[in-house]
Amino acid sequence: MNKNSHVRSNVELHVPEYWESAKIELMKRDRILRKLIPQFGDLYLLGRDDPFTTLTRSIIAQQISGTSANVLWEKYLTVCPKSNPAEVISAGKERLLDAGLSKRKTDYILDLAGHFKDGRVHVDNWVDMSDEAVISELIQIRGISRWTAEMFLIFNLLRPNILPLDDVGLVSGISKNYFSCEPVSRIDIREVAANWEPWRTVATWYMWRSLDEKNSLT
């Protein structure tokens, strides 16, 4: 998942309504965030409003850099400009492969489209389901890991308290800002993040931002 605040997309983007109040609360509690948050001014997470597109983009971005993910996403949009299940199924395997997607990612996206088309996922219920319930449903789909499901909760459902323990950016951000770049364990991450609740999504986003070279506390 590309975690930049402003990314070209073919879907409407939304700002989490809790963002400003969360920033204020986090700066009161956490001395690192008190210094870090003001560096990014009015930047904020932008959530995507289309579940299928959000999950497709997450699959495309798996195991590649943000830059490569953006390039591959643009190629995908040349084949599926509306990025909806019917369009993906109509495009078929060969056209998706021709757009530069790997065989595995092509299979994953087609499987995702099938789940949506056949109603095997309860999209309309997700907004009322708990974080863990949504994750449990999503990880039944091929190519959707817990990390991918957590990115969906952050970027589509705009859940405020997600802590993606397997996210490399979060691990690196906590290591950089709280442990002088020393390795950190899951226990370390949980201890730091305990001070962030119930706004762990917001703090995680600032950990991602802190990895931008031009914005450093050191």
PyMOL CGO cylinders between C-alpha atoms (Angstrom):
from pymol import cmd
from pymol.cgo import CYLINDER

trace = [
    CYLINDER, 0.00, 0.00, 0.00, 1.32, 3.39, -0.94, 0.3, 1, 1, 1, 1, 1, 1,
    CYLINDER, 1.32, 3.39, -0.94, 1.08, 5.40, 2.24, 0.3, 1, 1, 1, 1, 1, 1,
    CYLINDER, 1.08, 5.40, 2.24, 1.66, 8.87, 0.84, 0.3, 1, 1, 1, 1, 1, 1,
    CYLINDER, 1.66, 8.87, 0.84, -0.95, 11.43, 1.72, 0.3, 1, 1, 1, 1, 1, 1,
    CYLINDER, -0.95, 11.43, 1.72, -1.68, 12.51, -1.85, 0.3, 1, 1, 1, 1, 1, 1,
    CYLINDER, -1.68, 12.51, -1.85, -1.86, 9.81, -4.52, 0.3, 1, 1, 1, 1, 1, 1,
    CYLINDER, -1.86, 9.81, -4.52, -3.59, 9.91, -7.88, 0.3, 1, 1, 1, 1, 1, 1,
    CYLINDER, -3.59, 9.91, -7.88, -6.68, 7.73, -7.74, 0.3, 1, 1, 1, 1, 1, 1,
    CYLINDER, -6.68, 7.73, -7.74, -9.81, 7.07, -9.73, 0.3, 1, 1, 1, 1, 1, 1,
    CYLINDER, -9.81, 7.07, -9.73, -11.98, 7.08, -6.60, 0.3, 1, 1, 1, 1, 1, 1,
    CYLINDER, -11.98, 7.08, -6.60, -13.12, 9.76, -4.22, 0.3, 1, 1, 1, 1, 1, 1,
    CYLINDER, -13.12, 9.76, -4.22, -10.85, 10.47, -1.25, 0.3, 1, 1, 1, 1, 1, 1,
    CYLINDER, -10.85, 10.47, -1.25, -11.92, 11.27, 2.29, 0.3, 1, 1, 1, 1, 1, 1,
    CYLINDER, -11.92, 11.27, 2.29, -10.23, 12.81, 5.34, 0.3, 1, 1, 1, 1, 1, 1,
    CYLINDER, -10.23, 12.81, 5.34, -10.89, 11.00, 8.64, 0.3, 1, 1, 1, 1, 1, 1,
    CYLINDER, -10.89, 11.00, 8.64, -13.16, 13.16, 10.78, 0.3, 1, 1, 1, 1, 1, 1,
    CYLINDER, -13.16, 13.16, 10.78, -11.19, 12.28, 13.90, 0.3, 1, 1, 1, 1, 1, 1,
    CYLINDER, -11.19, 12.28, 13.90, -7.82, 13.41, 12.54, 0.3, 1, 1, 1, 1, 1, 1,
    CYLINDER, -7.82, 13.41, 12.54, -7.43, 16.81, 14.17, 0.3, 1, 1, 1, 1, 1, 1,
    CYLINDER, -7.43, 16.81, 14.17, -8.63, 15.77, 17.61, 0.3, 1, 1, 1, 1, 1, 1,
    CYLINDER, -8.63, 15.77, 17.61, -6.39, 12.69, 17.46, 0.3, 1, 1, 1, 1, 1, 1,
    CYLINDER, -6.39, 12.69, 17.46, -3.37, 14.84, 16.62, 0.3, 1, 1, 1, 1, 1, 1,
    CYLINDER, -3.37, 14.84, 16.62, -4.01, 17.09, 19.62, 0.3, 1, 1, 1, 1, 1, 1,
    CYLINDER, -4.01, 17.09, 19.62, -4.41, 14.14, 21.99, 0.3, 1, 1, 1, 1, 1, 1,
    CYLINDER, -4.41, 14.14, 21.99, -1.31, 12.35, 20.70, 0.3, 1, 1, 1, 1, 1, 1,
    CYLINDER, -1.31, 12.35, 20.70, 0.84, 15.47, 21.04, 0.3, 1, 1, 1, 1, 1, 1,
    CYLINDER, 0.84, 15.47, 21.04, -0.27, 15.82, 24.66, 0.3, 1, 1, 1, 1, 1, 1,
    CYLINDER, -0.27, 15.82, 24.66, 0.66, 12.24, 25.50, 0.3, 1, 1, 1, 1, 1, 1,
    CYLINDER, 0.66, 12.24, 25.50, 3.75, 11.45, 23.46, 0.3, 1, 1, 1, 1, 1, 1,
    CYLINDER, 3.75, 11.45, 23.46, 6.93, 13.53, 23.44, 0.3, 1, 1, 1, 1, 1, 1,
    CYLINDER, 6.93, 13.53, 23.44, 8.07, 12.09, 20.07, 0.3, 1, 1, 1, 1, 1, 1,
    CYLINDER, 8.07, 12.09, 20.07, 4.79, 12.82, 18.34, 0.3, 1, 1, 1, 1, 1, 1,
    CYLINDER, 4.79, 12.82, 18.34, 4.76, 16.27, 19.95, 0.3, 1, 1, 1, 1, 1, 1,
    CYLINDER, 4.76, 16.27, 19.95, 7.85, 17.06, 17.83, 0.3, 1, 1, 1, 1, 1, 1,
    CYLINDER, 7.85, 17.06, 17.83, 6.94, 15.01, 14.78, 0.3, 1, 1, 1, 1, 1, 1,
    CYLINDER, 6.94, 15.01, 14.78, 3.34, 15.93, 14.03, 0.3, 1, 1, 1, 1, 1, 1,
    CYLINDER, 3.34, 15.93, 14.03, 3.93, 19.68, 13.50, 0.3, 1, 1, 1, 1, 1, 1,
    CYLINDER, 3.93, 19.68, 13.50, 6.54, 18.89, 10.82, 0.3, 1, 1, 1, 1, 1, 1,
    CYLINDER, 6.54, 18.89, 10.82, 3.76, 17.77, 8.48, 0.3, 1, 1, 1, 1, 1, 1,
    CYLINDER, 3.76, 17.77, 8.48, 1.44, 20.73, 8.84, 0.3, 1, 1, 1, 1, 1, 1,
    CYLINDER, 1.44, 20.73, 8.84, -1.88, 20.08, 7.15, 0.3, 1, 1, 1, 1, 1, 1,
    CYLINDER, -1.88, 20.08, 7.15, -0.94, 16.72, 5.60, 0.3, 1, 1, 1, 1, 1, 1,
    CYLINDER, -0.94, 16.72, 5.60, -3.18, 13.84, 6.60, 0.3, 1, 1, 1, 1, 1, 1,
    CYLINDER, -3.18, 13.84, 6.60, -4.25, 10.37, 5.63, 0.3, 1, 1, 1, 1, 1, 1,
    CYLINDER, -4.25, 10.37, 5.63, -6.65, 10.25, 2.70, 0.3, 1, 1, 1, 1, 1, 1,
    CYLINDER, -6.65, 10.25, 2.70, -9.04, 7.33, 2.67, 0.3, 1, 1, 1, 1, 1, 1,
    CYLINDER, -9.04, 7.33, 2.67, -10.33, 5.69, -0.51, 0.3, 1, 1, 1, 1, 1, 1,
    CYLINDER, -10.33, 5.69, -0.51, -14.06, 5.10, -0.74, 0.3, 1, 1, 1, 1, 1, 1,
    CYLINDER, -14.06, 5.10, -0.74, -14.24, 2.03, -2.99, 0.3, 1, 1, 1, 1, 1, 1,
    CYLINDER, -14.24, 2.03, -2.99, -13.57, -1.32, -1.25, 0.3, 1, 1, 1, 1, 1, 1,
    CYLINDER, -13.57, -1.32, -1.25, -12.71, -3.29, -4.39, 0.3, 1, 1, 1, 1, 1, 1,
    CYLINDER, -12.71, -3.29, -4.39, -10.28, -0.66, -5.67, 0.3, 1, 1, 1, 1, 1, 1,
    CYLINDER, -10.28, -0.66, -5.67, -8.63, -0.35, -2.25, 0.3, 1, 1, 1, 1, 1, 1,
    CYLINDER, -8.63, -0.35, -2.25, -8.04, -4.09, -1.99, 0.3, 1, 1, 1, 1, 1, 1,
    CYLINDER, -8.04, -4.09, -1.99, -6.90, -4.37, -5.61, 0.3, 1, 1, 1, 1, 1, 1,
    CYLINDER, -6.90, -4.37, -5.61, -4.39, -1.60, -5.06, 0.3, 1, 1, 1, 1, 1, 1,
    CYLINDER, -4.39, -1.60, -5.06, -3.13, -3.34, -1.93, 0.3, 1, 1, 1, 1, 1, 1,
    CYLINDER, -3.13, -3.34, -1.93, -2.56, -6.58, -3.84, 0.3, 1, 1, 1, 1, 1, 1,
    CYLINDER, -2.56, -6.58, -3.84, -0.74, -4.75, -6.62, 0.3, 1, 1, 1, 1, 1, 1,
    CYLINDER, -0.74, -4.75, -6.62, 1.51, -3.02, -4.07, 0.3, 1, 1, 1, 1, 1, 1,
    CYLINDER, 1.51, -3.02, -4.07, 2.56, -6.20, -2.27, 0.3, 1, 1, 1, 1, 1, 1,
    CYLINDER, 2.56, -6.20, -2.27, 6.32, -6.74, -1.98, 0.3, 1, 1, 1, 1, 1, 1,
    CYLINDER, 6.32, -6.74, -1.98, 7.32, -3.83, -4.23, 0.3, 1, 1, 1, 1, 1, 1,
    CYLINDER, 7.32, -3.83, -4.23, 8.33, -0.24, -3.59, 0.3, 1, 1, 1, 1, 1, 1,
    CYLINDER, 8.33, -0.24, -3.59, 5.82, 2.59, -3.50, 0.3, 1, 1, 1, 1, 1, 1,
    CYLINDER, 5.82, 2.59, -3.50, 7.21, 3.97, -6.77, 0.3, 1, 1, 1, 1, 1, 1,
    CYLINDER, 7.21, 3.97, -6.77, 6.95, 0.62, -8.53, 0.3, 1, 1, 1, 1, 1, 1,
    CYLINDER, 6.95, 0.62, -8.53, 3.45, 0.14, -7.13, 0.3, 1, 1, 1, 1, 1, 1,
    CYLINDER, 3.45, 0.14, -7.13, 2.32, 3.48, -8.59, 0.3, 1, 1, 1, 1, 1, 1,
    CYLINDER, 2.32, 3.48, -8.59, 3.72, 2.57, -12.02, 0.3, 1, 1, 1, 1, 1, 1,
    CYLINDER, 3.72, 2.57, -12.02, 2.04, -0.84, -11.97, 0.3, 1, 1, 1, 1, 1, 1,
    CYLINDER, 2.04, -0.84, -11.97, -1.23, 0.71, -10.79, 0.3, 1, 1, 1, 1, 1, 1,
    CYLINDER, -1.23, 0.71, -10.79, -1.25, 3.10, -13.74, 0.3, 1, 1, 1, 1, 1, 1,
    CYLINDER, -1.25, 3.10, -13.74, -0.70, 0.16, -16.11, 0.3, 1, 1, 1, 1, 1, 1,
    CYLINDER, -0.70, 0.16, -16.11, -3.56, -1.72, -14.48, 0.3, 1, 1, 1, 1, 1, 1,
    CYLINDER, -3.56, -1.72, -14.48, -5.84, 1.29, -14.99, 0.3, 1, 1, 1, 1, 1, 1,
    CYLINDER, -5.84, 1.29, -14.99, -5.15, 1.21, -18.73, 0.3, 1, 1, 1, 1, 1, 1,
    CYLINDER, -5.15, 1.21, -18.73, -6.84, -2.20, -18.79, 0.3, 1, 1, 1, 1, 1, 1,
    CYLINDER, -6.84, -2.20, -18.79, -9.42, -1.62, -16.04, 0.3, 1, 1, 1, 1, 1, 1,
    CYLINDER, -9.42, -1.62, -16.04, -10.01, 2.15, -15.83, 0.3, 1, 1, 1, 1, 1, 1,
    CYLINDER, -10.01, 2.15, -15.83, -13.14, 1.74, -13.67, 0.3, 1, 1, 1, 1, 1, 1,
    CYLINDER, -13.14, 1.74, -13.67, -11.48, -0.90, -11.48, 0.3, 1, 1, 1, 1, 1, 1,
    CYLINDER, -11.48, -0.90, -11.48, -14.62, -2.83, -10.66, 0.3, 1, 1, 1, 1, 1, 1,
    CYLINDER, -14.62, -2.83, -10.66, -15.18, -6.61, -10.42, 0.3, 1, 1, 1, 1, 1, 1,
    CYLINDER, -15.18, -6.61, -10.42, -17.11, -6.94, -13.70, 0.3, 1, 1, 1, 1, 1, 1,
    CYLINDER, -17.11, -6.94, -13.70, -14.43, -5.04, -15.62, 0.3, 1, 1, 1, 1, 1, 1,
    CYLINDER, -14.43, -5.04, -15.62, -11.62, -7.16, -14.15, 0.3, 1, 1, 1, 1, 1, 1,
    CYLINDER, -11.62, -7.16, -14.15, -13.41, -10.41, -14.96, 0.3, 1, 1, 1, 1, 1, 1,
    CYLINDER, -13.41, -10.41, -14.96, -14.13, -9.15, -18.49, 0.3, 1, 1, 1, 1, 1, 1,
    CYLINDER, -14.13, -9.15, -18.49, -10.49, -8.18, -18.99, 0.3, 1, 1, 1, 1, 1, 1,
    CYLINDER, -10.49, -8.18, -18.99, -9.37, -11.67, -18.05, 0.3, 1, 1, 1, 1, 1, 1,
    CYLINDER, -9.37, -11.67, -18.05, -6.03, -13.15, -17.21, 0.3, 1, 1, 1, 1, 1, 1,
    CYLINDER, -6.03, -13.15, -17.21, -4.16, -12.43, -20.44, 0.3, 1, 1, 1, 1, 1, 1,
    CYLINDER, -4.16, -12.43, -20.44, -4.90, -8.70, -20.52, 0.3, 1, 1, 1, 1, 1, 1,
    CYLINDER, -4.90, -8.70, -20.52, -3.94, -8.30, -16.87, 0.3, 1, 1, 1, 1, 1, 1,
    CYLINDER, -3.94, -8.30, -16.87, -0.67, -10.13, -17.51, 0.3, 1, 1, 1, 1, 1, 1,
    CYLINDER, -0.67, -10.13, -17.51, -0.05, -7.91, -20.54, 0.3, 1, 1, 1, 1, 1, 1,
    CYLINDER, -0.05, -7.91, -20.54, -0.45, -4.88, -18.24, 0.3, 1, 1, 1, 1, 1, 1,
    CYLINDER, -0.45, -4.88, -18.24, 2.59, -6.05, -16.28, 0.3, 1, 1, 1, 1, 1, 1,
    CYLINDER, 2.59, -6.05, -16.28, 0.95, -7.86, -13.39, 0.3, 1, 1, 1, 1, 1, 1,
    CYLINDER, 0.95, -7.86, -13.39, 2.63, -11.04, -12.23, 0.3, 1, 1, 1, 1, 1, 1,
    CYLINDER, 2.63, -11.04, -12.23, 0.80, -14.33, -12.62, 0.3, 1, 1, 1, 1, 1, 1,
    CYLINDER, 0.80, -14.33, -12.62, 0.27, -14.53, -8.88, 0.3, 1, 1, 1, 1, 1, 1,
    CYLINDER, 0.27, -14.53, -8.88, -1.13, -11.00, -8.55, 0.3, 1, 1, 1, 1, 1, 1,
    CYLINDER, -1.13, -11.00, -8.55, -3.32, -11.58, -11.59, 0.3, 1, 1, 1, 1, 1, 1,
    CYLINDER, -3.32, -11.58, -11.59, -4.77, -14.70, -9.99, 0.3, 1, 1, 1, 1, 1, 1,
    CYLINDER, -4.77, -14.70, -9.99, -5.32, -12.86, -6.72, 0.3, 1, 1, 1, 1, 1, 1,
    CYLINDER, -5.32, -12.86, -6.72, -7.14, -9.94, -8.37, 0.3, 1, 1, 1, 1, 1, 1,
    CYLINDER, -7.14, -9.94, -8.37, -9.36, -12.26, -10.40, 0.3, 1, 1, 1, 1, 1, 1,
    CYLINDER, -9.36, -12.26, -10.40, -10.19, -14.22, -7.23, 0.3, 1, 1, 1, 1, 1, 1,
    CYLINDER, -10.19, -14.22, -7.23, -10.99, -10.96, -5.44, 0.3, 1, 1, 1, 1, 1, 1,
    CYLINDER, -10.99, -10.96, -5.44, -13.26, -9.92, -8.29, 0.3, 1, 1, 1, 1, 1, 1,
    CYLINDER, -13.26, -9.92, -8.29, -15.03, -13.26, -8.09, 0.3, 1, 1, 1, 1, 1, 1,
    CYLINDER, -15.03, -13.26, -8.09, -15.64, -12.86, -4.36, 0.3, 1, 1, 1, 1, 1, 1,
    CYLINDER, -15.64, -12.86, -4.36, -17.19, -9.44, -4.92, 0.3, 1, 1, 1, 1, 1, 1,
    CYLINDER, -17.19, -9.44, -4.92, -19.24, -10.48, -7.94, 0.3, 1, 1, 1, 1, 1, 1,
    CYLINDER, -19.24, -10.48, -7.94, -20.65, -13.57, -6.23, 0.3, 1, 1, 1, 1, 1, 1,
    CYLINDER, -20.65, -13.57, -6.23, -21.40, -11.84, -2.94, 0.3, 1, 1, 1, 1, 1, 1,
    CYLINDER, -21.40, -11.84, -2.94, -18.99, -13.99, -0.95, 0.3, 1, 1, 1, 1, 1, 1,
    CYLINDER, -18.99, -13.99, -0.95, -17.88, -10.91, 0.99, 0.3, 1, 1, 1, 1, 1, 1,
    CYLINDER, -17.88, -10.91, 0.99, -20.32, -8.80, 2.99, 0.3, 1, 1, 1, 1, 1, 1,
    CYLINDER, -20.32, -8.80, 2.99, -19.21, -5.38, 1.81, 0.3, 1, 1, 1, 1, 1, 1,
    CYLINDER, -19.21, -5.38, 1.81, -22.31, -3.56, 3.05, 0.3, 1, 1, 1, 1, 1, 1,
    CYLINDER, -22.31, -3.56, 3.05, -21.83, -4.94, 6.57, 0.3, 1, 1, 1, 1, 1, 1,
    CYLINDER, -21.83, -4.94, 6.57, -18.17, -4.05, 7.03, 0.3, 1, 1, 1, 1, 1, 1,
    CYLINDER, -18.17, -4.05, 7.03, -18.84, -0.55, 8.35, 0.3, 1, 1, 1, 1, 1, 1,
    CYLINDER, -18.84, -0.55, 8.35, -20.72, -2.07, 11.31, 0.3, 1, 1, 1, 1, 1, 1,
    CYLINDER, -20.72, -2.07, 11.31, -18.36, -4.99, 11.93, 0.3, 1, 1, 1, 1, 1, 1,
    CYLINDER, -18.36, -4.99, 11.93, -15.47, -5.00, 14.39, 0.3, 1, 1, 1, 1, 1, 1,
    CYLINDER, -15.47, -5.00, 14.39, -11.90, -4.67, 13.16, 0.3, 1, 1, 1, 1, 1, 1,
    CYLINDER, -11.90, -4.67, 13.16, -11.15, -8.34, 13.81, 0.3, 1, 1, 1, 1, 1, 1,
    CYLINDER, -11.15, -8.34, 13.81, -14.38, -9.49, 12.17, 0.3, 1, 1, 1, 1, 1, 1,
    CYLINDER, -14.38, -9.49, 12.17, -13.53, -7.63, 8.97, 0.3, 1, 1, 1, 1, 1, 1,
    CYLINDER, -13.53, -7.63, 8.97, -9.98, -8.99, 9.03, 0.3, 1, 1, 1, 1, 1, 1,
    CYLINDER, -9.98, -8.99, 9.03, -11.28, -12.56, 9.52, 0.3, 1, 1, 1, 1, 1, 1,
    CYLINDER, -11.28, -12.56, 9.52, -13.51, -12.25, 6.45, 0.3, 1, 1, 1, 1, 1, 1,
    CYLINDER, -13.51, -12.25, 6.45, -10.90, -10.61, 4.23, 0.3, 1, 1, 1, 1, 1, 1,
    CYLINDER, -10.90, -10.61, 4.23, -8.10, -13.09, 4.90, 0.3, 1, 1, 1, 1, 1, 1,
    CYLINDER, -8.10, -13.09, 4.90, -10.27, -15.85, 3.44, 0.3, 1, 1, 1, 1, 1, 1,
    CYLINDER, -10.27, -15.85, 3.44, -9.59, -14.29, 0.01, 0.3, 1, 1, 1, 1, 1, 1,
    CYLINDER, -9.59, -14.29, 0.01, -6.44, -15.41, -1.83, 0.3, 1, 1, 1, 1, 1, 1,
    CYLINDER, -6.44, -15.41, -1.83, -3.71, -12.80, -1.64, 0.3, 1, 1, 1, 1, 1, 1,
    CYLINDER, -3.71, -12.80, -1.64, -5.26, -10.95, 1.30, 0.3, 1, 1, 1, 1, 1, 1,
    CYLINDER, -5.26, -10.95, 1.30, -2.96, -11.20, 4.31, 0.3, 1, 1, 1, 1, 1, 1,
    CYLINDER, -2.96, -11.20, 4.31, -3.60, -9.74, 7.73, 0.3, 1, 1, 1, 1, 1, 1,
    CYLINDER, -3.60, -9.74, 7.73, -1.41, -6.78, 6.71, 0.3, 1, 1, 1, 1, 1, 1,
    CYLINDER, -1.41, -6.78, 6.71, -3.49, -6.19, 3.58, 0.3, 1, 1, 1, 1, 1, 1,
    CYLINDER, -3.49, -6.19, 3.58, -6.67, -6.37, 5.65, 0.3, 1, 1, 1, 1, 1, 1,
    CYLINDER, -6.67, -6.37, 5.65, -5.24, -3.87, 8.15, 0.3, 1, 1, 1, 1, 1, 1,
    CYLINDER, -5.24, -3.87, 8.15, -4.35, -1.49, 5.33, 0.3, 1, 1, 1, 1, 1, 1,
    CYLINDER, -4.35, -1.49, 5.33, -7.95, -1.80, 4.16, 0.3, 1, 1, 1, 1, 1, 1,
    CYLINDER, -7.95, -1.80, 4.16, -9.21, -0.91, 7.63, 0.3, 1, 1, 1, 1, 1, 1,
    CYLINDER, -9.21, -0.91, 7.63, -6.95, 2.15, 7.62, 0.3, 1, 1, 1, 1, 1, 1,
    CYLINDER, -6.95, 2.15, 7.62, -7.45, 3.43, 4.08, 0.3, 1, 1, 1, 1, 1, 1,
    CYLINDER, -7.45, 3.43, 4.08, -11.02, 2.42, 3.32, 0.3, 1, 1, 1, 1, 1, 1,
    CYLINDER, -11.02, 2.42, 3.32, -12.94, 2.06, 6.57, 0.3, 1, 1, 1, 1, 1, 1,
    CYLINDER, -12.94, 2.06, 6.57, -10.80, 4.77, 8.23, 0.3, 1, 1, 1, 1, 1, 1,
    CYLINDER, -10.80, 4.77, 8.23, -10.63, 2.83, 11.49, 0.3, 1, 1, 1, 1, 1, 1,
    CYLINDER, -10.63, 2.83, 11.49, -8.78, 4.97, 14.04, 0.3, 1, 1, 1, 1, 1, 1,
    CYLINDER, -8.78, 4.97, 14.04, -7.01, 2.35, 16.16, 0.3, 1, 1, 1, 1, 1, 1,
    CYLINDER, -7.01, 2.35, 16.16, -5.19, -0.05, 13.81, 0.3, 1, 1, 1, 1, 1, 1,
    CYLINDER, -5.19, -0.05, 13.81, -1.67, -1.20, 14.70, 0.3, 1, 1, 1, 1, 1, 1,
    CYLINDER, -1.67, -1.20, 14.70, -0.19, -3.19, 11.76, 0.3, 1, 1, 1, 1, 1, 1,
    CYLINDER, -0.19, -3.19, 11.76, 2.55, -5.07, 13.58, 0.3, 1, 1, 1, 1, 1, 1,
    CYLINDER, 2.55, -5.07, 13.58, 3.90, -6.64, 10.36, 0.3, 1, 1, 1, 1, 1, 1,
    CYLINDER, 3.90, -6.64, 10.36, 4.23, -3.32, 8.57, 0.3, 1, 1, 1, 1, 1, 1,
    CYLINDER, 4.23, -3.32, 8.57, 7.86, -2.58, 7.73, 0.3, 1, 1, 1, 1, 1, 1,
    CYLINDER, 7.86, -2.58, 7.73, 7.29, 1.17, 7.80, 0.3, 1, 1, 1, 1, 1, 1,
    CYLINDER, 7.29, 1.17, 7.80, 5.78, 1.09, 11.28, 0.3, 1, 1, 1, 1, 1, 1,
    CYLINDER, 5.78, 1.09, 11.28, 8.63, -1.06, 12.59, 0.3, 1, 1, 1, 1, 1, 1,
    CYLINDER, 8.63, -1.06, 12.59, 11.23, 1.22, 11.00, 0.3, 1, 1, 1, 1, 1, 1,
    CYLINDER, 11.23, 1.22, 11.00, 9.50, 4.37, 12.24, 0.3, 1, 1, 1, 1, 1, 1,
    CYLINDER, 9.50, 4.37, 12.24, 9.37, 3.16, 15.83, 0.3, 1, 1, 1, 1, 1, 1,
    CYLINDER, 9.37, 3.16, 15.83, 12.98, 1.98, 15.64, 0.3, 1, 1, 1, 1, 1, 1,
    CYLINDER, 12.98, 1.98, 15.64, 14.09, 5.36, 14.30, 0.3, 1, 1, 1, 1, 1, 1,
    CYLINDER, 14.09, 5.36, 14.30, 12.09, 7.59, 16.61, 0.3, 1, 1, 1, 1, 1, 1,
    CYLINDER, 12.09, 7.59, 16.61, 11.99, 5.66, 19.88, 0.3, 1, 1, 1, 1, 1, 1,
    CYLINDER, 11.99, 5.66, 19.88, 14.99, 3.29, 19.89, 0.3, 1, 1, 1, 1, 1, 1,
    CYLINDER, 14.99, 3.29, 19.89, 17.78, 5.23, 18.12, 0.3, 1, 1, 1, 1, 1, 1,
    CYLINDER, 17.78, 5.23, 18.12, 17.50, 2.92, 15.09, 0.3, 1, 1, 1, 1, 1, 1,
    CYLINDER, 17.50, 2.92, 15.09, 18.08, -0.23, 17.16, 0.3, 1, 1, 1, 1, 1, 1,
    CYLINDER, 18.08, -0.23, 17.16, 16.07, -3.36, 16.29, 0.3, 1, 1, 1, 1, 1, 1,
    CYLINDER, 16.07, -3.36, 16.29, 12.65, -3.54, 17.92, 0.3, 1, 1, 1, 1, 1, 1,
    CYLINDER, 12.65, -3.54, 17.92, 10.45, -6.48, 18.91, 0.3, 1, 1, 1, 1, 1, 1,
    CYLINDER, 10.45, -6.48, 18.91, 6.70, -6.81, 18.80, 0.3, 1, 1, 1, 1, 1, 1,
    CYLINDER, 6.70, -6.81, 18.80, 6.71, -6.27, 22.55, 0.3, 1, 1, 1, 1, 1, 1,
    CYLINDER, 6.71, -6.27, 22.55, 8.58, -2.99, 22.04, 0.3, 1, 1, 1, 1, 1, 1,
    CYLINDER, 8.58, -2.99, 22.04, 6.06, -1.89, 19.42, 0.3, 1, 1, 1, 1, 1, 1,
    CYLINDER, 6.06, -1.89, 19.42, 3.09, -2.73, 21.60, 0.3, 1, 1, 1, 1, 1, 1,
    CYLINDER, 3.09, -2.73, 21.60, 4.60, -0.88, 24.55, 0.3, 1, 1, 1, 1, 1, 1,
    CYLINDER, 4.60, -0.88, 24.55, 5.15, 2.27, 22.50, 0.3, 1, 1, 1, 1, 1, 1,
    CYLINDER, 5.15, 2.27, 22.50, 1.72, 2.02, 20.90, 0.3, 1, 1, 1, 1, 1, 1,
    CYLINDER, 1.72, 2.02, 20.90, -0.07, 1.55, 24.22, 0.3, 1, 1, 1, 1, 1, 1,
    CYLINDER, -0.07, 1.55, 24.22, 0.34, 5.29, 24.66, 0.3, 1, 1, 1, 1, 1, 1,
    CYLINDER, 0.34, 5.29, 24.66, -1.31, 5.93, 21.30, 0.3, 1, 1, 1, 1, 1, 1,
    CYLINDER, -1.31, 5.93, 21.30, -4.70, 4.30, 21.90, 0.3, 1, 1, 1, 1, 1, 1,
    CYLINDER, -4.70, 4.30, 21.90, -7.35, 4.85, 20.65, 0.3, 1, 1, 1, 1, 1, 1,
    CYLINDER, -7.35, 4.85, 20.65, -5.53, 6.64, 17.81, 0.3, 1, 1, 1, 1, 1, 1,
    CYLINDER, -5.53, 6.64, 17.81, -2.95, 4.06, 16.74, 0.3, 1, 1, 1, 1, 1, 1,
    CYLINDER, -2.95, 4.06, 16.74, -3.83, 4.54, 13.06, 0.3, 1, 1, 1, 1, 1, 1,
    CYLINDER, -3.83, 4.54, 13.06, -2.91, 8.22, 13.26, 0.3, 1, 1, 1, 1, 1, 1,
    CYLINDER, -2.91, 8.22, 13.26, 0.35, 7.57, 15.09, 0.3, 1, 1, 1, 1, 1, 1,
    CYLINDER, 0.35, 7.57, 15.09, 1.23, 4.84, 12.58, 0.3, 1, 1, 1, 1, 1, 1,
    CYLINDER, 1.23, 4.84, 12.58, 0.70, 7.28, 9.72, 0.3, 1, 1, 1, 1, 1, 1,
    CYLINDER, 0.70, 7.28, 9.72, 3.16, 9.68, 11.33, 0.3, 1, 1, 1, 1, 1, 1,
    CYLINDER, 3.16, 9.68, 11.33, 5.67, 6.86, 11.76, 0.3, 1, 1, 1, 1, 1, 1,
    CYLINDER, 5.67, 6.86, 11.76, 5.42, 6.33, 7.99, 0.3, 1, 1, 1, 1, 1, 1,
    CYLINDER, 5.42, 6.33, 7.99, 5.87, 10.02, 7.34, 0.3, 1, 1, 1, 1, 1, 1,
    CYLINDER, 5.87, 10.02, 7.34, 8.91, 10.21, 9.62, 0.3, 1, 1, 1, 1, 1, 1,
    CYLINDER, 8.91, 10.21, 9.62, 10.78, 7.95, 7.21, 0.3, 1, 1, 1, 1, 1, 1,
    CYLINDER, 10.78, 7.95, 7.21, 10.74, 10.65, 4.54, 0.3, 1, 1, 1, 1, 1, 1,
    CYLINDER, 10.74, 10.65, 4.54, 14.34, 11.84, 4.42, 0.3, 1, 1, 1, 1, 1, 1,
    CYLINDER, 14.34, 11.84, 4.42, 13.53, 15.52, 4.33, 0.3, 1, 1, 1, 1, 1, 1,
    CYLINDER, 13.53, 15.52, 4.33, 11.46, 15.22, 7.49, 0.3, 1, 1, 1, 1, 1, 1,
    CYLINDER, 11.46, 15.22, 7.49, 13.61, 13.80, 10.25, 0.3, 1, 1, 1, 1, 1, 1,
    CYLINDER, 13.61, 13.80, 10.25, 13.87, 14.33, 13.97, 0.3, 1, 1, 1, 1, 1, 1,
    CYLINDER, 13.87, 14.33, 13.97, 17.56, 13.55, 13.91, 0.3, 1, 1, 1, 1, 1, 1,
]
cmd.load_cgo(trace, "trace")
